[in-house]
Structure formats: structure tokens, C-alpha cells
Amino acid sequence: MEEPQKKSPGELRRDQLLKYAVLGILGAVLLFILLGVVSCTIASRKEKPGGLEDTKVPGLEENVGGVGKTIRSMVLVHAVGRNRLDVYDIDNDKTLQLQLEGKVELKNAYGQAITLTDLRPGDILEAKYDERELVPESLLVSGKAWTRADETGVEVDAGSNTIRLGSDRYSYTKELILHYRGEPLEAGRLHPADVLFLRGYQDKVWYVEVLQAHGTIRLENSAAYAGGNLQIDGKPYGTVSADMEVAVTPGIRTVEVVKEGMEPFSATVMVEEWKTAPLDLQEAVTKEGTLEISLDPGDALATLDGNRVEPDVPLSMAYGSYVLKVSREGFSSHEETVLVDQAYRKLTIRLERMPVNLHVDAPVGAELYVDGAYVGIIPVTTPVRPGNHVLTARMEGFLSVEQVLQVDGNAGDLNLRLPALEPAAGE
């Protein structure tokens, strides 16, 4: 047998290099495959929150084609374009632009088919769309959203982002759509006099449309009527202040101002949306009347609002209320509020004398009656006014005694002894 031909050192070196090259190629192929596997694993973990293969996220459905996940969510329409829809995803708190290329199921709240042109900013939809491609499968005008139409008296608190409708209170976010005739409007411009349409979902308001904006009435030259009562269309609007402004619903409004001592003011004014209608109250006209006061006794002291007045002297007085006080020593004081509201008025004030104390000390033990009214058991003291009074003493088993007493207001206190009682017959 022939011996194998030995390879030269050059050939051995070439074979060794070839072997290394093959091993290098195999290693590179294995490394490429490994990197591909790792990359797919990382991508898969990113698509599932938390990196857990079996985690289920509400509102998401696995897309069979593997393109993306299907989102089911409530969305608020911001703008409607050609083959696109700008929306805010309420459930996932993000803004999106949905692409409406191809077949998309569009329905209203009654399940009837509609077109993209039927949608408006502020609509709330139940959307089903691909998370990655942002292509909706279906859009349904939600019946879960609520609406309130022709609302007035709505109070908006921009500080706390709340809206109060009567006893109901809602919140809103920066995504609130507020429109007036299709144009954006700041929430701070809203007033309870505005007429509003509101749409919301659960406890939040997402869309407000001003159907009719408020106007303003400004009372000019109103200082003379300050403190008077303001009414608009028969409804009270508080107390008048100088150059005050009042927000009202637009239209022809009847303004009335009433103040004591002033001619009542009444006028109609046309109020337009967002505009101020000035109303000049002009100079107030003060009405005057004549007041005459007679006094009995004639030398009594009379004052009106603290100013002394002479009796039986006609006084020219501005319409209004005044406090009248009349007094005299030995007489009861008199006080009343006098209203001057006519051309002439006369008052007669008669003071009553102060009562005097009557002390009856006999017959002891008898009952004393003054003008038929029981006073007490003699001896007894009782006040009596000036004039004639009938005093009666009674005791069981005795004949009653009567006596007429004339009391003079200037006499001072009186002491009296009635005649002794005689036994009744048969006693």
C-alpha cells in the first residue's frame, strides 16, 4: 500500500484557516438568529403592560392579524375632517386622529347608519379602533352620554373646574369643548343668564354650547336711586347702587326702580347678546307734601326725626317716613312713624295723663273693685287715671258699698277710706 502523501506546511495552514472561516460563519448565523429571537421577545413584552404574556387589559382585544390591538373606548369628537376624525379618548386620556379609510361602521344612538358628515364636535362616541394603525372598525354615537338643553342659571367655577346645574354638580377638564356659534369660548365668559346646551358622560361635562348669550343693563345716573329696589320684568334684582350693571337674557326688558320719597322709575330697554345697554335714570324727582300737627295739650313738645316742630303750623316735607315724638310732664309720651305720601296730611295727637296712685285702707278685708274690675283686698293701692271712677267694696255677709271718685291729674296720689260695711239682713 502506498503511504498517504504528506501535506506541506503551507497546505496545512490553508486547511486550518478554512476551518476557522467555516466556524466563524456558523457563529455569525447563530448570533443573528439569537438577536432576532431577543428582539421579538422585547417587542412582545412592550405590547403587553408589565411584560406579562397573559395580562388582560380592559378595553383591549388581541388582533388576529397581529397588526395591533383593538381598543374599545368612549371618545369625544374634537374635529371632523375628510376621512379623519380628531378625538379625545376619554377612557385612556389621550388625543387621537382616527383614519377613516376603507369600510367603517358608523351608526347613531338608534343604530341607524350615518355618514361622517353627520358627526359634530362635542359628539361622544363608542369607538372600536386599532391601537397601532388608528383605524376604527366601528363608531357609534353613544346612548350612554347625557344632555341638558335650554339650561339657564348654570354656575361655572373655573377655579375648581366645576359646573353647577341647580342641585347637580359636575366637573370638567381641559378637554371641555365650549362653543358659541361654532367658535371656541373661554369658560370664564359664561354667566348664569346664558342659555346653554350641555353634553356629558358620567359625572363630567365634555361639551357646552351657548345657545343664547347674556347681555348687560347698565344703570347710569342712578346715585339718587341708590338703596332703592330694582326689578326687571317683575323679578327682583336687588338693591340699586351707583352705575350698577346687571346681566340678563337678551330681549326687550322692562326695568323698574322704586325708592321711598322718589318718583318710581320705569322704562323698557333692548338688550343684545354680549352687549351693554345703558339706561339713564336721569335726575331723581323728589315729591313733597304738607304735614300739620295738632297737640292736646297744646303746650306739649313735638319733634320729627329729633327736630322740634310747632303745633298747628303746616310743614313742607319730602315724601318719606319720619319719627314723631310728643311729650309733656304729667302725661304719657307718644311715639309713632309718620308717612308723608300725599299732598296734605293733618295729625292730632292727644296725650293721656299719667295715672295717680289710689290707696284704700278701709273697710279692711273687703274686696275692692274699680269700675267693676277686681283690684284686691283692702287695704290696697292701685293706679287710676284722671277722671270719674266707681269704687265698690264687697264682703260676704255684708251689704256692698259704692262711691264715685273724681280723680284730678294734678292732685297727686290719693288716700281713701270707704264707709264701713253693714251686715246683710238675716246675718
DRENLUM-879511 format. One record per residue (C-alpha): residue number from 1; x negated, y negated, z. Coordinates in steps of 0.05 Angstrom, whole numbers, plus 5000, padded with zeros to 4 digits. Layout:
N
<rec seq="NUM" u="X" v="Y" w="Z"/>
...
***
This chain:
427
<rec seq="1" u="5000" v="5000" w="5000"/>
<rec seq="2" u="4979" v="4931" w="4985"/>
<rec seq="3" u="4966" v="4886" w="5043"/>
<rec seq="4" u="5010" v="4824" w="5047"/>
<rec seq="5" u="4978" v="4764" w="5017"/>
<rec seq="6" u="4958" v="4716" w="5070"/>
<rec seq="7" u="4984" v="4645" w="5063"/>
<rec seq="8" u="4936" v="4590" w="5061"/>
<rec seq="9" u="4935" v="4538" w="5117"/>
<rec seq="10" u="4969" v="4488" w="5071"/>
<rec seq="11" u="5026" v="4535" w="5056"/>
<rec seq="12" u="5037" v="4549" w="5130"/>
<rec seq="13" u="5041" v="4475" w="5145"/>
<rec seq="14" u="5092" v="4464" w="5090"/>
<rec seq="15" u="5136" v="4521" w="5115"/>
<rec seq="16" u="5134" v="4492" w="5185"/>
<rec seq="17" u="5155" v="4423" w="5161"/>
<rec seq="18" u="5213" v="4453" w="5121"/>
<rec seq="19" u="5238" v="4489" w="5183"/>
<rec seq="20" u="5236" v="4425" w="5224"/>
<rec seq="21" u="5274" v="4388" w="5169"/>
<rec seq="22" u="5330" v="4440" w="5169"/>
<rec seq="23" u="5335" v="4438" w="5244"/>
<rec seq="24" u="5338" v="4361" w="5242"/>
<rec seq="25" u="5394" v="4362" w="5191"/>
<rec seq="26" u="5434" v="4412" w="5232"/>
<rec seq="27" u="5424" v="4370" w="5295"/>
<rec seq="28" u="5448" v="4307" w="5259"/>
<rec seq="29" u="5510" v="4342" w="5235"/>
<rec seq="30" u="5526" v="4367" w="5305"/>
<rec seq="31" u="5515" v="4297" w="5334"/>
<rec seq="32" u="5562" v="4266" w="5282"/>
<rec seq="33" u="5616" v="4317" w="5299"/>
<rec seq="34" u="5607" v="4305" w="5373"/>
<rec seq="35" u="5613" v="4229" w="5365"/>
<rec seq="36" u="5677" v="4238" w="5324"/>
<rec seq="37" u="5708" v="4280" w="5379"/>
<rec seq="38" u="5690" v="4229" w="5433"/>
<rec seq="39" u="5717" v="4172" w="5392"/>
<rec seq="40" u="5784" v="4206" w="5381"/>
<rec seq="41" u="5788" v="4222" w="5455"/>
<rec seq="42" u="5776" v="4149" w="5475"/>
<rec seq="43" u="5827" v="4124" w="5425"/>
<rec seq="44" u="5878" v="4173" w="5451"/>
<rec seq="45" u="5867" v="4150" w="5522"/>
<rec seq="46" u="5875" v="4077" w="5503"/>
<rec seq="47" u="5943" v="4092" w="5473"/>
<rec seq="48" u="5968" v="4123" w="5538"/>
<rec seq="49" u="5964" v="4078" w="5600"/>
<rec seq="50" u="5919" v="4105" w="5654"/>
<rec seq="51" u="5886" v="4152" w="5604"/>
<rec seq="52" u="5932" v="4210" w="5625"/>
<rec seq="53" u="5955" v="4255" w="5569"/>
<rec seq="54" u="6023" v="4269" w="5597"/>
<rec seq="55" u="6040" v="4199" w="5624"/>
<rec seq="56" u="6111" v="4177" w="5602"/>
<rec seq="57" u="6122" v="4101" w="5595"/>
<rec seq="58" u="6193" v="4074" w="5597"/>
<rec seq="59" u="6214" v="4043" w="5531"/>
<rec seq="60" u="6163" v="4082" w="5491"/>
<rec seq="61" u="6173" v="4141" w="5445"/>
<rec seq="62" u="6118" v="4182" w="5411"/>
<rec seq="63" u="6118" v="4170" w="5336"/>
<rec seq="64" u="6118" v="4237" w="5300"/>
<rec seq="65" u="6076" v="4208" w="5243"/>
<rec seq="66" u="6023" v="4186" w="5293"/>
<rec seq="67" u="6023" v="4114" w="5267"/>
<rec seq="68" u="6043" v="4083" w="5334"/>
<rec seq="69" u="6094" v="4086" w="5389"/>
<rec seq="70" u="6166" v="4066" w="5383"/>
<rec seq="71" u="6187" v="4011" w="5432"/>
<rec seq="72" u="6258" v="4004" w="5456"/>
<rec seq="73" u="6267" v="3935" w="5487"/>
<rec seq="74" u="6311" v="3873" w="5494"/>
<rec seq="75" u="6284" v="3816" w="5452"/>
<rec seq="76" u="6302" v="3742" w="5447"/>
<rec seq="77" u="6303" v="3713" w="5377"/>
<rec seq="78" u="6259" v="3651" w="5370"/>
<rec seq="79" u="6259" v="3642" w="5295"/>
<rec seq="80" u="6286" v="3676" w="5234"/>
<rec seq="81" u="6243" v="3677" w="5171"/>
<rec seq="82" u="6241" v="3713" w="5105"/>
<rec seq="83" u="6231" v="3786" w="5121"/>
<rec seq="84" u="6205" v="3769" w="5190"/>
<rec seq="85" u="6233" v="3756" w="5259"/>
<rec seq="86" u="6196" v="3717" w="5314"/>
<rec seq="87" u="6219" v="3745" w="5380"/>
<rec seq="88" u="6201" v="3748" w="5454"/>
<rec seq="89" u="6202" v="3818" w="5483"/>
<rec seq="90" u="6239" v="3807" w="5549"/>
<rec seq="91" u="6224" v="3875" w="5578"/>
<rec seq="92" u="6149" v="3874" w="5561"/>
<rec seq="93" u="6137" v="3799" w="5568"/>
<rec seq="94" u="6104" v="3785" w="5501"/>
<rec seq="95" u="6118" v="3748" w="5437"/>
<rec seq="96" u="6120" v="3786" w="5372"/>
<rec seq="97" u="6131" v="3776" w="5298"/>
<rec seq="98" u="6171" v="3835" w="5272"/>
<rec seq="99" u="6163" v="3852" w="5199"/>
<rec seq="100" u="6229" v="3869" w="5165"/>
<rec seq="101" u="6202" v="3900" w="5102"/>
<rec seq="102" u="6239" v="3962" w="5079"/>
<rec seq="103" u="6302" v="3990" w="5109"/>
<rec seq="104" u="6321" v="3963" w="5177"/>
<rec seq="105" u="6387" v="3978" w="5212"/>
<rec seq="106" u="6419" v="3911" w="5231"/>
<rec seq="107" u="6485" v="3910" w="5269"/>
<rec seq="108" u="6526" v="3862" w="5311"/>
<rec seq="109" u="6552" v="3876" w="5380"/>
<rec seq="110" u="6612" v="3912" w="5350"/>
<rec seq="111" u="6569" v="3960" w="5310"/>
<rec seq="112" u="6583" v="3926" w="5243"/>
<rec seq="113" u="6527" v="3918" w="5193"/>
<rec seq="114" u="6498" v="3848" w="5186"/>
<rec seq="115" u="6441" v="3815" w="5148"/>
<rec seq="116" u="6380" v="3778" w="5172"/>
<rec seq="117" u="6414" v="3711" w="5156"/>
<rec seq="118" u="6467" v="3726" w="5208"/>
<rec seq="119" u="6417" v="3722" w="5264"/>
<rec seq="120" u="6404" v="3656" w="5301"/>
<rec seq="121" u="6352" v="3631" w="5351"/>
<rec seq="122" u="6377" v="3649" w="5421"/>
<rec seq="123" u="6407" v="3716" w="5400"/>
<rec seq="124" u="6390" v="3773" w="5446"/>
<rec seq="125" u="6378" v="3840" w="5410"/>
<rec seq="126" u="6367" v="3912" w="5429"/>
<rec seq="127" u="6306" v="3927" w="5386"/>
<rec seq="128" u="6272" v="3992" w="5367"/>
<rec seq="129" u="6206" v="3979" w="5334"/>
<rec seq="130" u="6137" v="4009" w="5320"/>
<rec seq="131" u="6087" v="3982" w="5371"/>
<rec seq="132" u="6028" v="3982" w="5323"/>
<rec seq="133" u="6059" v="3962" w="5258"/>
<rec seq="134" u="6113" v="3916" w="5289"/>
<rec seq="135" u="6164" v="3944" w="5241"/>
<rec seq="136" u="6233" v="3951" w="5270"/>
<rec seq="137" u="6274" v="4013" w="5258"/>
<rec seq="138" u="6338" v="3981" w="5285"/>
<rec seq="139" u="6362" v="3914" w="5312"/>
<rec seq="140" u="6429" v="3910" w="5349"/>
<rec seq="141" u="6460" v="3846" w="5376"/>
<rec seq="142" u="6465" v="3865" w="5449"/>
<rec seq="143" u="6531" v="3871" w="5484"/>
<rec seq="144" u="6493" v="3870" w="5550"/>
<rec seq="145" u="6479" v="3796" w="5543"/>
<rec seq="146" u="6529" v="3748" w="5575"/>
<rec seq="147" u="6553" v="3680" w="5550"/>
<rec seq="148" u="6585" v="3619" w="5582"/>
<rec seq="149" u="6617" v="3568" w="5536"/>
<rec seq="150" u="6641" v="3495" w="5545"/>
<rec seq="151" u="6609" v="3491" w="5614"/>
<rec seq="152" u="6603" v="3424" w="5650"/>
<rec seq="153" u="6576" v="3408" w="5718"/>
<rec seq="154" u="6514" v="3451" w="5705"/>
<rec seq="155" u="6456" v="3433" w="5750"/>
<rec seq="156" u="6385" v="3446" w="5726"/>
<rec seq="157" u="6327" v="3445" w="5775"/>
<rec seq="158" u="6263" v="3441" w="5734"/>
<rec seq="159" u="6221" v="3446" w="5797"/>
<rec seq="160" u="6246" v="3516" w="5815"/>
<rec seq="161" u="6267" v="3537" w="5745"/>
<rec seq="162" u="6338" v="3550" w="5766"/>
<rec seq="163" u="6406" v="3535" w="5735"/>
<rec seq="164" u="6469" v="3530" w="5778"/>
<rec seq="165" u="6538" v="3541" w="5748"/>
<rec seq="166" u="6587" v="3529" w="5803"/>
<rec seq="167" u="6572" v="3582" w="5856"/>
<rec seq="168" u="6529" v="3623" w="5808"/>
<rec seq="169" u="6454" v="3613" w="5806"/>
<rec seq="170" u="6407" v="3636" w="5751"/>
<rec seq="171" u="6333" v="3629" w="5737"/>
<rec seq="172" u="6296" v="3615" w="5673"/>
<rec seq="173" u="6225" v="3620" w="5646"/>
<rec seq="174" u="6182" v="3581" w="5598"/>
<rec seq="175" u="6213" v="3623" w="5542"/>
<rec seq="176" u="6280" v="3588" w="5552"/>
<rec seq="177" u="6307" v="3562" w="5486"/>
<rec seq="178" u="6342" v="3495" w="5495"/>
<rec seq="179" u="6373" v="3463" w="5433"/>
<rec seq="180" u="6413" v="3402" w="5416"/>
<rec seq="181" u="6439" v="3403" w="5345"/>
<rec seq="182" u="6385" v="3453" w="5326"/>
<rec seq="183" u="6328" v="3412" w="5355"/>
<rec seq="184" u="6288" v="3430" w="5417"/>
<rec seq="185" u="6305" v="3393" w="5481"/>
<rec seq="186" u="6270" v="3385" w="5548"/>
<rec seq="187" u="6307" v="3416" w="5607"/>
<rec seq="188" u="6297" v="3352" w="5647"/>
<rec seq="189" u="6344" v="3315" w="5600"/>
<rec seq="190" u="6404" v="3357" w="5618"/>
<rec seq="191" u="6458" v="3326" w="5662"/>
<rec seq="192" u="6520" v="3355" w="5695"/>
<rec seq="193" u="6562" v="3312" w="5648"/>
<rec seq="194" u="6536" v="3352" w="5588"/>
<rec seq="195" u="6579" v="3405" w="5556"/>
<rec seq="196" u="6536" v="3468" w="5548"/>
<rec seq="197" u="6536" v="3538" w="5518"/>
<rec seq="198" u="6492" v="3588" w="5555"/>
<rec seq="199" u="6469" v="3658" w="5539"/>
<rec seq="200" u="6432" v="3703" w="5588"/>
<rec seq="201" u="6413" v="3773" w="5606"/>
<rec seq="202" u="6420" v="3798" w="5677"/>
<rec seq="203" u="6401" v="3742" w="5725"/>
<rec seq="204" u="6364" v="3698" w="5675"/>
<rec seq="205" u="6386" v="3645" w="5625"/>
<rec seq="206" u="6350" v="3652" w="5558"/>
<rec seq="207" u="6387" v="3603" w="5513"/>
<rec seq="208" u="6422" v="3537" w="5525"/>
<rec seq="209" u="6456" v="3495" w="5471"/>
<rec seq="210" u="6481" v="3425" w="5486"/>
<rec seq="211" u="6550" v="3422" w="5453"/>
<rec seq="212" u="6562" v="3351" w="5475"/>
<rec seq="213" u="6510" v="3308" w="5509"/>
<rec seq="214" u="6526" v="3256" w="5562"/>
<rec seq="215" u="6528" v="3181" w="5554"/>
<rec seq="216" u="6519" v="3126" w="5606"/>
<rec seq="217" u="6561" v="3068" w="5630"/>
<rec seq="218" u="6520" v="3011" w="5660"/>
<rec seq="219" u="6558" v="2961" w="5704"/>
<rec seq="220" u="6530" v="2892" w="5693"/>
<rec seq="221" u="6542" v="2830" w="5736"/>
<rec seq="222" u="6571" v="2877" w="5788"/>
<rec seq="223" u="6540" v="2847" w="5850"/>
<rec seq="224" u="6605" v="2813" w="5871"/>
<rec seq="225" u="6639" v="2881" w="5869"/>
<rec seq="226" u="6584" v="2917" w="5909"/>
<rec seq="227" u="6616" v="2962" w="5960"/>
<rec seq="228" u="6680" v="2969" w="5920"/>
<rec seq="229" u="6708" v="3035" w="5895"/>
<rec seq="230" u="6693" v="3058" w="5824"/>
<rec seq="231" u="6740" v="3102" w="5785"/>
<rec seq="232" u="6731" v="3129" w="5715"/>
<rec seq="233" u="6792" v="3159" w="5682"/>
<rec seq="234" u="6825" v="3162" w="5750"/>
<rec seq="235" u="6769" v="3201" w="5783"/>
<rec seq="236" u="6727" v="3171" w="5840"/>
<rec seq="237" u="6654" v="3158" w="5823"/>
<rec seq="238" u="6631" v="3130" w="5890"/>
<rec seq="239" u="6615" v="3060" w="5914"/>
<rec seq="240" u="6593" v="3005" w="5867"/>
<rec seq="241" u="6522" v="2980" w="5872"/>
<rec seq="242" u="6488" v="2924" w="5833"/>
<rec seq="243" u="6477" v="2942" w="5759"/>
<rec seq="244" u="6491" v="3015" w="5772"/>
<rec seq="245" u="6491" v="3068" w="5717"/>
<rec seq="246" u="6539" v="3127" w="5713"/>
<rec seq="247" u="6531" v="3187" w="5667"/>
<rec seq="248" u="6597" v="3210" w="5635"/>
<rec seq="249" u="6623" v="3254" w="5579"/>
<rec seq="250" u="6626" v="3215" w="5514"/>
<rec seq="251" u="6691" v="3185" w="5490"/>
<rec seq="252" u="6737" v="3126" w="5508"/>
<rec seq="253" u="6733" v="3118" w="5584"/>
<rec seq="254" u="6776" v="3075" w="5630"/>
<rec seq="255" u="6736" v="3041" w="5685"/>
<rec seq="256" u="6769" v="3012" w="5747"/>
<rec seq="257" u="6736" v="2975" w="5805"/>
<rec seq="258" u="6775" v="2957" w="5867"/>
<rec seq="259" u="6748" v="2916" w="5925"/>
<rec seq="260" u="6785" v="2883" w="5981"/>
<rec seq="261" u="6792" v="2809" w="5971"/>
<rec seq="262" u="6776" v="2814" w="5896"/>
<rec seq="263" u="6818" v="2817" w="5834"/>
<rec seq="264" u="6819" v="2891" w="5812"/>
<rec seq="265" u="6776" v="2902" w="5750"/>
<rec seq="266" u="6799" v="2948" w="5694"/>
<rec seq="267" u="6770" v="2959" w="5624"/>
<rec seq="268" u="6760" v="3013" w="5571"/>
<rec seq="269" u="6693" v="3028" w="5541"/>
<rec seq="270" u="6669" v="3073" w="5485"/>
<rec seq="271" u="6613" v="3120" w="5507"/>
<rec seq="272" u="6568" v="3156" w="5457"/>
<rec seq="273" u="6520" v="3214" w="5466"/>
<rec seq="274" u="6452" v="3195" w="5495"/>
<rec seq="275" u="6471" v="3121" w="5492"/>
<rec seq="276" u="6484" v="3069" w="5546"/>
<rec seq="277" u="6548" v="3029" w="5542"/>
<rec seq="278" u="6543" v="2963" w="5581"/>
<rec seq="279" u="6605" v="2939" w="5617"/>
<rec seq="280" u="6604" v="2867" w="5642"/>
<rec seq="281" u="6646" v="2856" w="5704"/>
<rec seq="282" u="6636" v="2781" w="5698"/>
<rec seq="283" u="6644" v="2735" w="5758"/>
<rec seq="284" u="6689" v="2762" w="5811"/>
<rec seq="285" u="6752" v="2722" w="5824"/>
<rec seq="286" u="6767" v="2712" w="5897"/>
<rec seq="287" u="6840" v="2707" w="5916"/>
<rec seq="288" u="6864" v="2663" w="5972"/>
<rec seq="289" u="6926" v="2658" w="6016"/>
<rec seq="290" u="6952" v="2615" w="6073"/>
<rec seq="291" u="6957" v="2641" w="6144"/>
<rec seq="292" u="6994" v="2606" w="6201"/>
<rec seq="293" u="6994" v="2630" w="6273"/>
<rec seq="294" u="7043" v="2610" w="6328"/>
<rec seq="295" u="7028" v="2626" w="6401"/>
<rec seq="296" u="7070" v="2636" w="6463"/>
<rec seq="297" u="7047" v="2607" w="6509"/>
<rec seq="298" u="7024" v="2551" w="6464"/>
<rec seq="299" u="6960" v="2538" w="6503"/>
<rec seq="300" u="6933" v="2609" w="6493"/>
<rec seq="301" u="6865" v="2617" w="6459"/>
<rec seq="302" u="6865" v="2648" w="6389"/>
<rec seq="303" u="6805" v="2669" w="6347"/>
<rec seq="304" u="6797" v="2701" w="6278"/>
<rec seq="305" u="6733" v="2741" w="6270"/>
<rec seq="306" u="6707" v="2703" w="6330"/>
<rec seq="307" u="6724" v="2633" w="6304"/>
<rec seq="308" u="6774" v="2593" w="6343"/>
<rec seq="309" u="6838" v="2573" w="6306"/>
<rec seq="310" u="6891" v="2522" w="6324"/>
<rec seq="311" u="6962" v="2547" w="6330"/>
<rec seq="312" u="7015" v="2524" w="6280"/>
<rec seq="313" u="6962" v="2498" w="6232"/>
<rec seq="314" u="6962" v="2530" w="6163"/>
<rec seq="315" u="6895" v="2561" w="6145"/>
<rec seq="316" u="6869" v="2575" w="6075"/>
<rec seq="317" u="6838" v="2645" w="6077"/>
<rec seq="318" u="6806" v="2691" w="6025"/>
<rec seq="319" u="6843" v="2756" w="6015"/>
<rec seq="320" u="6817" v="2807" w="6064"/>
<rec seq="321" u="6821" v="2834" w="6135"/>
<rec seq="322" u="6809" v="2793" w="6197"/>
<rec seq="323" u="6808" v="2809" w="6272"/>
<rec seq="324" u="6856" v="2765" w="6312"/>
<rec seq="325" u="6847" v="2759" w="6387"/>
<rec seq="326" u="6893" v="2719" w="6434"/>
<rec seq="327" u="6883" v="2710" w="6509"/>
<rec seq="328" u="6905" v="2668" w="6568"/>
<rec seq="329" u="6894" v="2673" w="6642"/>
<rec seq="330" u="6951" v="2710" w="6677"/>
<rec seq="331" u="6973" v="2743" w="6612"/>
<rec seq="332" u="6955" v="2808" w="6578"/>
<rec seq="333" u="6907" v="2798" w="6520"/>
<rec seq="334" u="6928" v="2814" w="6448"/>
<rec seq="335" u="6885" v="2840" w="6391"/>
<rec seq="336" u="6903" v="2862" w="6320"/>
<rec seq="337" u="6876" v="2866" w="6249"/>
<rec seq="338" u="6909" v="2815" w="6204"/>
<rec seq="339" u="6911" v="2828" w="6129"/>
<rec seq="340" u="6914" v="2767" w="6084"/>
<rec seq="341" u="6941" v="2794" w="6018"/>
<rec seq="342" u="6996" v="2745" w="5998"/>
<rec seq="343" u="7004" v="2671" w="5984"/>
<rec seq="344" u="7033" v="2654" w="6053"/>
<rec seq="345" u="7039" v="2691" w="6118"/>
<rec seq="346" u="7061" v="2668" w="6187"/>
<rec seq="347" u="7048" v="2706" w="6252"/>
<rec seq="348" u="7080" v="2694" w="6321"/>
<rec seq="349" u="7042" v="2723" w="6379"/>
<rec seq="350" u="7076" v="2726" w="6448"/>
<rec seq="351" u="7033" v="2745" w="6507"/>
<rec seq="352" u="7062" v="2783" w="6566"/>
<rec seq="353" u="7048" v="2760" w="6636"/>
<rec seq="354" u="7004" v="2804" w="6678"/>
<rec seq="355" u="7043" v="2847" w="6727"/>
<rec seq="356" u="7043" v="2830" w="6802"/>
<rec seq="357" u="7038" v="2880" w="6859"/>
<rec seq="358" u="7102" v="2891" w="6898"/>
<rec seq="359" u="7094" v="2922" w="6967"/>
<rec seq="360" u="7157" v="2950" w="7000"/>
<rec seq="361" u="7147" v="2972" w="7073"/>
<rec seq="362" u="7219" v="2986" w="7096"/>
<rec seq="363" u="7261" v="3026" w="7105"/>
<rec seq="364" u="7206" v="3076" w="7120"/>
<rec seq="365" u="7216" v="3146" w="7090"/>
<rec seq="366" u="7267" v="3124" w="7037"/>
<rec seq="367" u="7256" v="3135" w="6963"/>
<rec seq="368" u="7243" v="3071" w="6923"/>
<rec seq="369" u="7269" v="3062" w="6852"/>
<rec seq="370" u="7254" v="3002" w="6808"/>
<rec seq="371" u="7302" v="2991" w="6751"/>
<rec seq="372" u="7325" v="3064" w="6760"/>
<rec seq="373" u="7254" v="3092" w="6756"/>
<rec seq="374" u="7227" v="3130" w="6816"/>
<rec seq="375" u="7167" v="3096" w="6847"/>
<rec seq="376" u="7152" v="3133" w="6912"/>
<rec seq="377" u="7166" v="3140" w="6987"/>
<rec seq="378" u="7169" v="3075" w="7026"/>
<rec seq="379" u="7121" v="3044" w="7046"/>
<rec seq="380" u="7096" v="3039" w="6974"/>
<rec seq="381" u="7062" v="2990" w="6927"/>
<rec seq="382" u="7078" v="2985" w="6853"/>
<rec seq="383" u="7062" v="2935" w="6797"/>
<rec seq="384" u="7121" v="2897" w="6767"/>
<rec seq="385" u="7123" v="2847" w="6710"/>
<rec seq="386" u="7154" v="2778" w="6717"/>
<rec seq="387" u="7229" v="2777" w="6710"/>
<rec seq="388" u="7290" v="2806" w="6745"/>
<rec seq="389" u="7286" v="2877" w="6773"/>
<rec seq="390" u="7336" v="2921" w="6812"/>
<rec seq="391" u="7306" v="2956" w="6873"/>
<rec seq="392" u="7342" v="3016" w="6903"/>
<rec seq="393" u="7326" v="3052" w="6968"/>
<rec seq="394" u="7355" v="3122" w="6978"/>
<rec seq="395" u="7352" v="3174" w="7033"/>
<rec seq="396" u="7392" v="3237" w="7043"/>
<rec seq="397" u="7448" v="3227" w="7093"/>
<rec seq="398" u="7447" v="3151" w="7086"/>
<rec seq="399" u="7480" v="3100" w="7041"/>
<rec seq="400" u="7436" v="3073" w="6986"/>
<rec seq="401" u="7414" v="3000" w="6986"/>
<rec seq="402" u="7404" v="2957" w="6924"/>
<rec seq="403" u="7373" v="2889" w="6917"/>
<rec seq="404" u="7358" v="2845" w="6857"/>
<rec seq="405" u="7288" v="2816" w="6857"/>
<rec seq="406" u="7265" v="2758" w="6813"/>
<rec seq="407" u="7190" v="2760" w="6801"/>
<rec seq="408" u="7155" v="2696" w="6781"/>
<rec seq="409" u="7090" v="2708" w="6744"/>
<rec seq="410" u="7056" v="2652" w="6782"/>
<rec seq="411" u="7078" v="2678" w="6851"/>
<rec seq="412" u="7023" v="2729" w="6861"/>
<rec seq="413" u="7032" v="2793" w="6900"/>
<rec seq="414" u="7098" v="2804" w="6937"/>
<rec seq="415" u="7116" v="2837" w="7003"/>
<rec seq="416" u="7188" v="2860" w="7014"/>
<rec seq="417" u="7229" v="2894" w="7067"/>
<rec seq="418" u="7295" v="2924" w="7044"/>
<rec seq="419" u="7355" v="2926" w="7093"/>
<rec seq="420" u="7360" v="2986" w="7139"/>
<rec seq="421" u="7400" v="3045" w="7113"/>
<rec seq="422" u="7466" v="3062" w="7146"/>
<rec seq="423" u="7487" v="3134" w="7157"/>
<rec seq="424" u="7537" v="3161" w="7107"/>
<rec seq="425" u="7608" v="3177" w="7132"/>
<rec seq="426" u="7612" v="3243" w="7168"/>
<rec seq="427" u="7538" v="3245" w="7182"/>
***
